Amino acid sequence: MLALIAGDMHEVDRQIARRLDSSVPLVGEVSRYIIAAGGKRLRPALLLLTCGALGYAGAQRFNLAAVVEFIHTATLLHDDVVDESTLRRGRATANESFGNPASVLVGDFLYSRAFQMMVDASSMRVMEILADATNVIAEGEVLQLMNMHDASLDEAGYLRVIRSKTAKLFEASARLGAVLAGAAPEIEQACADYGQALGTAFQVIDDLLDYDGDAAEMGKNLGDDLREGKATLPLIVAMQRGSADQQRVVRRAIETGAAQELDHIVTIVRDTGALDATRQAAAAEAQRAIAAARQLPDNPYRDGLLELAAQLLERRS
């Protein structure tokens, strides 16, 4: 589906390179380091596919696609500092290479540059969507921090976090495409619903892969969630379904961040059927995204959105 927007993505990359320019050399160096690491560019792609599905071909789609990538990149810089991560996308994180202060401050630069670029759209609605999304993402990050090492977190609490910290920018990206296209309110809402469901499914699969992935393919250390004391859906389901002894092991691992127990935890997650249950939860969100996308006009870009949701369930990295 990305072949549909390959040319558009090249233009977004040019926008990103141009707007990373700064008179402070370290700003550009750190920004380029993390952006050059690649990544799926799903949020810009989502905005561009939505624009295509709704017939918008104006230049603002490139600008706002770059904006959502800058916001996402800023969250990565800050996340890696908070989580003390050392590996992302197969190489050292920015904080590992440049230090925590540089990562935090360059993340601030990317946020502020993104807001400068939003002004170019000359739309209070665009500003409202992105300002609200950025605020909700920050709240989600704080909520996740509060939930660290909390083995009592339930599925509802888990979903609240990921719909704030991850799915909200997916939702905003899809909604922006509808706003640029001047879509009717019900179509705008369908786009937002698609983005939220897609982002939720994406994060559920991401959390699953921490216990069922391949470190070489993923480009990060397996077991990081456990080390950080994150009670993600595989662990929540394992505690719901496991024996008293299995529950004690998982609870202790969450509370202490016992990454050395990873092999034992993986066995419990598999034996309790938590991996399958987590995949089913992601599939339900993907189906919700597909149902929302079917409300858009029938064209190749809409088909791309449908394919994106379906392929997400095959993700291995």
LINZI-V455840 format. One line per field, one symbol per residue. psi: psi as a letter, one per 40 degrees, with the letter a starting at -180 (. if undefined). A space follows every 50 residues. Layout:
BEGIN
psi = ???
END
This chain:
BEGIN
psi = deddedddddddddddddeehiehdddddddddddeebiefddddddddd dddeeheideddddddddddddddddddddddefiehhfeiiiddddeid ddddddddddddddddddddefhdddddddddddddddddddddddehfh eehiddddddddddddddddddddddddddefiidddddddddddddddd ddddddddeeefahddddfihieddddefhgiddddddddeiiddddddd dddddefgdeeddddddddddeeddddddddddddddddddddeeiihid ddddddddddddeehe.
END
